[in-house]
Amino acid sequence: MRENKVKKSLANGEVVIGTMISEVRGPGIITMLATAGYDFVYIDMEHSSYSIETVADMIAVSKASDIVTIIRTPGLSRLALSRPLDAGAEGLLIPQVESEEEVKKIVEYTKYYPLGERGMALRRAHSNFAPVKTADYIKLANEQTLIVIQIESETAIRDLEKLVSVHGVDAAFIGPADLTQSYGIPGQTNDPRITTALERFIRVCNDHGVAPGIHVYDMESAKRWIDAGMRLIAYSNDISMIVDTGRRYTTELKDYVASRR
């Protein structure tokens, strides 16, 4: 198991830049994103049809690249959390977290003794299938695995101190779209109530030594929230990169062709 560069950077107070994928299935996408310079990639199993086999192939490719894979899990169950880790994921993003009890379960399922009770299958992809010394390896795995809880509701914002106080949480990540829905203003990410919630989110996370993060889709928002204290930044996703960039190119070319008539 290699050193988790994203976890190290966040612990040092630095900003890390990543993106999210949910549609492109070829594992080569991971190498492309690494070549593009991203520090990490969220591989989305919550809102995609990715199978664990597809995700495992992507994780395997990441080991040859300087990029960290963080899996957004399809839920909070033991298997939803443990299988991506056994496949070698260096971190997890757990969606829809709302209670202290849920956070404690997350730590229990993702950390080995003495922090938790993660299932002991040590000769797997996460250890490169090598024989390991149990005590040394589980200590290393506990140190290097990045745990990110996703904050997506008014309830989670209200109880945030309890959620980020649980030992074993490294970062918290805002889901702006679901947050607006929880506040009864779907899609209104610039509403003052959402801005206030995000400012509280940043303050509470920093007060508890947990790195705050957010998903953004434009450069202005990215810079704004970095300046405000966000450090785990996911910029855009595979769909937006392909569709929006493709539309811009085709529109420009078709307009040019039309101008020649």
KOLMARTOR-858340 format. One record per residue (C-alpha): z, x, y; residue in one letter; residue number from 1. Coordinates in nm, 2 decimals, always signed. Layout:
BEGIN
R       zz       xx       yy   r     k
R        Z        X        Y   a   NUM
...
This chain:
BEGIN
R       zz       xx       yy   r     k
R    +0.00    +0.00    +0.00   m     1
R    -0.11    +0.14    +0.33   r     2
R    +0.08    +0.13    +0.66   e     3
R    +0.02    -0.20    +0.84   n     4
R    -0.12    -0.09    +1.17   k     5
R    -0.10    -0.43    +1.33   v     6
R    +0.27    -0.47    +1.24   k     7
R    +0.33    -0.12    +1.38   k     8
R    +0.15    -0.19    +1.70   s     9
R    +0.33    -0.52    +1.76   l    10
R    +0.67    -0.35    +1.69   a    11
R    +0.58    -0.09    +1.96   n    12
R    +0.51    -0.37    +2.21   g    13
R    +0.13    -0.32    +2.20   e    14
R    -0.15    -0.58    +2.22   v    15
R    -0.37    -0.63    +1.92   v    16
R    -0.71    -0.80    +1.91   i    17
R    -0.85    -1.00    +1.62   g    18
R    -1.06    -1.30    +1.54   t    19
R    -1.08    -1.58    +1.27   m    20
R    -1.33    -1.67    +1.00   i    21
R    -1.36    -1.99    +0.81   s    22
R    -1.72    -2.03    +0.71   e    23
R    -1.89    -1.70    +0.64   v    24
R    -1.83    -1.62    +0.27   r    25
R    -1.99    -1.29    +0.22   g    26
R    -1.72    -1.01    +0.21   p    27
R    -1.94    -0.79    +0.42   g    28
R    -1.83    -1.00    +0.72   i    29
R    -1.50    -0.80    +0.70   i    30
R    -1.68    -0.47    +0.74   t    31
R    -1.88    -0.61    +1.03   m    32
R    -1.57    -0.72    +1.21   l    33
R    -1.41    -0.38    +1.15   a    34
R    -1.72    -0.20    +1.28   t    35
R    -1.71    -0.43    +1.59   a    36
R    -1.36    -0.29    +1.66   g    37
R    -1.13    -0.58    +1.57   y    38
R    -0.77    -0.48    +1.47   d    39
R    -0.73    -0.78    +1.24   f    40
R    -0.90    -1.09    +1.11   v    41
R    -0.74    -1.42    +1.02   y    42
R    -0.90    -1.56    +0.71   i    43
R    -0.85    -1.93    +0.73   d    44
R    -0.76    -2.12    +0.42   m    45
R    -0.62    -2.42    +0.61   e    46
R    -0.93    -2.56    +0.76   h    47
R    -1.20    -2.40    +0.53   s    48
R    -1.32    -2.44    +0.18   s    49
R    -1.24    -2.07    +0.09   y    50
R    -1.12    -2.02    -0.26   s    51
R    -0.86    -1.76    -0.35   i    52
R    -1.14    -1.57    -0.53   e    53
R    -1.35    -1.55    -0.21   t    54
R    -1.04    -1.44    -0.01   v    55
R    -0.95    -1.18    -0.27   a    56
R    -1.30    -1.03    -0.24   d    57
R    -1.27    -1.01    +0.14   m    58
R    -0.93    -0.85    +0.12   i    59
R    -1.07    -0.59    -0.13   a    60
R    -1.34    -0.50    +0.12   v    61
R    -1.09    -0.46    +0.40   s    62
R    -0.91    -0.18    +0.21   k    63
R    -1.21    +0.04    +0.28   a    64
R    -1.21    -0.05    +0.65   s    65
R    -0.97    -0.01    +0.94   d    66
R    -0.90    -0.38    +0.97   i    67
R    -0.59    -0.58    +0.87   v    68
R    -0.64    -0.91    +0.68   t    69
R    -0.40    -1.20    +0.77   i    70
R    -0.45    -1.51    +0.56   i    71
R    -0.38    -1.85    +0.72   r    72
R    -0.24    -2.03    +0.42   t    73
R    -0.32    -2.39    +0.31   p    74
R    +0.04    -2.48    +0.33   g    75
R    +0.40    -2.36    +0.28   l    76
R    +0.44    -2.38    -0.10   s    77
R    +0.54    -2.08    -0.30   r    78
R    +0.19    -2.03    -0.45   l    79
R    +0.01    -2.09    -0.12   a    80
R    +0.21    -1.79    +0.02   l    81
R    +0.23    -1.56    -0.28   s    82
R    -0.12    -1.57    -0.41   r    83
R    -0.29    -1.41    -0.10   p    84
R    -0.01    -1.15    -0.10   l    85
R    -0.07    -1.07    -0.46   d    86
R    -0.44    -1.04    -0.38   a    87
R    -0.35    -0.77    -0.13   g    88
R    -0.33    -0.95    +0.21   a    89
R    -0.14    -0.75    +0.46   e    90
R    -0.01    -1.05    +0.64   g    91
R    +0.02    -1.43    +0.64   l    92
R    -0.02    -1.69    +0.91   l    93
R    +0.17    -2.00    +0.80   i    94
R    +0.06    -2.32    +0.98   p    95
R    +0.26    -2.62    +1.10   q    96
R    +0.60    -2.46    +1.09   v    97
R    +0.86    -2.69    +1.25   e    98
R    +1.21    -2.62    +1.10   s    99
R    +1.45    -2.34    +1.04   e   100
R    +1.47    -2.44    +0.68   e   101
R    +1.09    -2.39    +0.65   e   102
R    +1.11    -2.05    +0.80   v   103
R    +1.38    -1.95    +0.56   k   104
R    +1.17    -2.06    +0.27   k   105
R    +0.87    -1.87    +0.40   i   106
R    +1.08    -1.55    +0.40   v   107
R    +1.22    -1.63    +0.06   e   108
R    +0.87    -1.67    -0.09   y   109
R    +0.71    -1.37    +0.08   t   110
R    +0.98    -1.10    +0.07   k   111
R    +1.12    -0.92    -0.24   y   112
R    +1.49    -0.86    -0.30   y   113
R    +1.71    -0.83    -0.10   p   114
R    +1.53    -1.03    +0.17   l   115
R    +1.38    -1.29    -0.06   g   116
R    +1.26    -1.39    -0.40   e   117
R    +0.89    -1.32    -0.40   r   118
R    +0.75    -1.33    -0.75   g   119
R    +0.75    -0.99    -0.92   m   120
R    +0.39    -0.91    -1.02   a   121
R    +0.37    -0.55    -0.90   l   122
R    +0.06    -0.41    -1.08   r   123
R    -0.19    -0.63    -0.89   r   124
R    -0.44    -0.58    -0.61   a   125
R    -0.16    -0.54    -0.35   h   126
R    -0.05    -0.22    -0.53   s   127
R    -0.41    -0.11    -0.61   n   128
R    -0.32    -0.18    -0.97   f   129
R    -0.12    +0.14    -0.99   a   130
R    +0.21    +0.19    -1.17   p   131
R    +0.49    +0.19    -0.91   v   132
R    +0.86    +0.25    -0.90   k   133
R    +1.00    -0.10    -0.85   t   134
R    +1.28    -0.02    -0.60   a   135
R    +1.05    +0.20    -0.38   d   136
R    +0.76    -0.04    -0.39   y   137
R    +0.94    -0.36    -0.30   i   138
R    +1.11    -0.19    -0.01   k   139
R    +0.76    -0.07    +0.11   l   140
R    +0.61    -0.41    +0.07   a   141
R    +0.89    -0.58    +0.26   n   142
R    +0.84    -0.33    +0.54   e   143
R    +0.46    -0.36    +0.57   q   144
R    +0.39    -0.73    +0.51   t   145
R    +0.34    -0.91    +0.84   l   146
R    +0.48    -1.27    +0.86   i   147
R    +0.35    -1.49    +1.14   v   148
R    +0.46    -1.85    +1.19   i   149
R    +0.23    -2.09    +1.37   q   150
R    +0.38    -2.31    +1.64   i   151
R    +0.18    -2.63    +1.68   e   152
R    +0.41    -2.91    +1.78   s   153
R    +0.65    -3.03    +2.05   e   154
R    +0.92    -3.02    +1.79   t   155
R    +0.85    -2.65    +1.71   a   156
R    +0.85    -2.56    +2.08   i   157
R    +1.19    -2.75    +2.13   r   158
R    +1.35    -2.57    +1.83   d   159
R    +1.18    -2.24    +1.88   l   160
R    +1.50    -2.03    +1.92   e   161
R    +1.60    -2.14    +1.57   k   162
R    +1.26    -2.06    +1.42   l   163
R    +1.22    -1.71    +1.56   v   164
R    +1.58    -1.61    +1.49   s   165
R    +1.52    -1.60    +1.11   v   166
R    +1.52    -1.24    +0.99   h   167
R    +1.18    -1.16    +0.85   g   168
R    +0.96    -1.32    +1.11   v   169
R    +0.74    -1.06    +1.29   d   170
R    +0.53    -1.28    +1.52   a   171
R    +0.47    -1.64    +1.62   a   172
R    +0.13    -1.78    +1.70   f   173
R    +0.04    -2.08    +1.91   i   174
R    -0.21    -2.34    +1.79   g   175
R    -0.32    -2.48    +2.12   p   176
R    -0.53    -2.77    +1.98   a   177
R    -0.27    -2.92    +1.76   d   178
R    -0.01    -2.86    +2.03   l   179
R    -0.20    -3.08    +2.27   t   180
R    -0.22    -3.35    +2.01   q   181
R    +0.15    -3.33    +1.95   s   182
R    +0.21    -3.38    +2.32   y   183
R    -0.02    -3.68    +2.32   g   184
R    -0.29    -3.51    +2.53   i   185
R    -0.55    -3.40    +2.27   p   186
R    -0.78    -3.12    +2.39   g   187
R    -0.61    -3.09    +2.74   q   188
R    -0.51    -2.72    +2.70   t   189
R    -0.48    -2.67    +3.07   n   190
R    -0.23    -2.96    +3.12   d   191
R    +0.09    -2.84    +3.30   p   192
R    +0.30    -2.95    +3.00   r   193
R    +0.11    -2.72    +2.77   i   194
R    +0.13    -2.43    +3.02   t   195
R    +0.50    -2.48    +3.05   t   196
R    +0.53    -2.49    +2.67   a   197
R    +0.33    -2.17    +2.64   l   198
R    +0.54    -1.99    +2.90   e   199
R    +0.86    -2.10    +2.72   r   200
R    +0.70    -1.98    +2.39   f   201
R    +0.64    -1.63    +2.53   i   202
R    +0.98    -1.60    +2.68   r   203
R    +1.17    -1.71    +2.37   v   204
R    +0.96    -1.49    +2.14   c   205
R    +1.02    -1.18    +2.35   n   206
R    +1.39    -1.26    +2.38   d   207
R    +1.42    -1.25    +2.00   h   208
R    +1.19    -0.95    +1.94   g   209
R    +0.91    -1.16    +1.79   v   210
R    +0.55    -1.09    +1.91   a   211
R    +0.39    -1.40    +2.07   p   212
R    +0.03    -1.47    +2.00   g   213
R    -0.25    -1.72    +2.08   i   214
R    -0.60    -1.82    +1.98   h   215
R    -0.85    -1.82    +2.28   v   216
R    -1.22    -1.87    +2.31   y   217
R    -1.31    -1.73    +2.66   d   218
R    -1.24    -1.40    +2.83   m   219
R    -1.06    -1.56    +3.13   e   220
R    -0.81    -1.72    +2.90   s   221
R    -0.76    -1.41    +2.70   a   222
R    -0.69    -1.20    +3.00   k   223
R    -0.46    -1.47    +3.15   r   224
R    -0.24    -1.49    +2.84   w   225
R    -0.23    -1.11    +2.78   i   226
R    -0.11    -1.07    +3.14   d   227
R    +0.15    -1.35    +3.07   a   228
R    +0.29    -1.16    +2.77   g   229
R    +0.08    -1.26    +2.46   m   230
R    +0.03    -0.97    +2.23   r   231
R    -0.13    -1.11    +1.91   l   232
R    -0.47    -1.22    +2.04   i   233
R    -0.73    -1.39    +1.82   a   234
R    -1.05    -1.42    +2.02   y   235
R    -1.32    -1.67    +1.90   s   236
R    -1.42    -1.72    +1.54   n   237
R    -1.72    -1.68    +1.31   d   238
R    -1.86    -2.03    +1.40   i   239
R    -1.85    -1.97    +1.78   s   240
R    -1.99    -1.62    +1.75   m   241
R    -2.29    -1.74    +1.55   i   242
R    -2.37    -2.08    +1.70   v   243
R    -2.29    -2.00    +2.07   d   244
R    -2.46    -1.67    +2.07   t   245
R    -2.76    -1.80    +1.88   g   246
R    -2.79    -2.10    +2.12   r   247
R    -2.78    -1.86    +2.42   r   248
R    -3.06    -1.65    +2.27   y   249
R    -3.28    -1.94    +2.16   t   250
R    -3.24    -2.12    +2.49   t   251
R    -3.34    -1.82    +2.69   e   252
R    -3.64    -1.75    +2.47   l   253
R    -3.76    -2.11    +2.46   k   254
R    -3.72    -2.14    +2.84   d   255
R    -3.93    -1.82    +2.87   y   256
R    -4.20    -1.96    +2.64   v   257
R    -4.20    -2.29    +2.84   a   258
R    -4.24    -2.10    +3.16   s   259
R    -4.56    -1.94    +3.04   r   260
R    -4.74    -2.27    +2.99   r   261
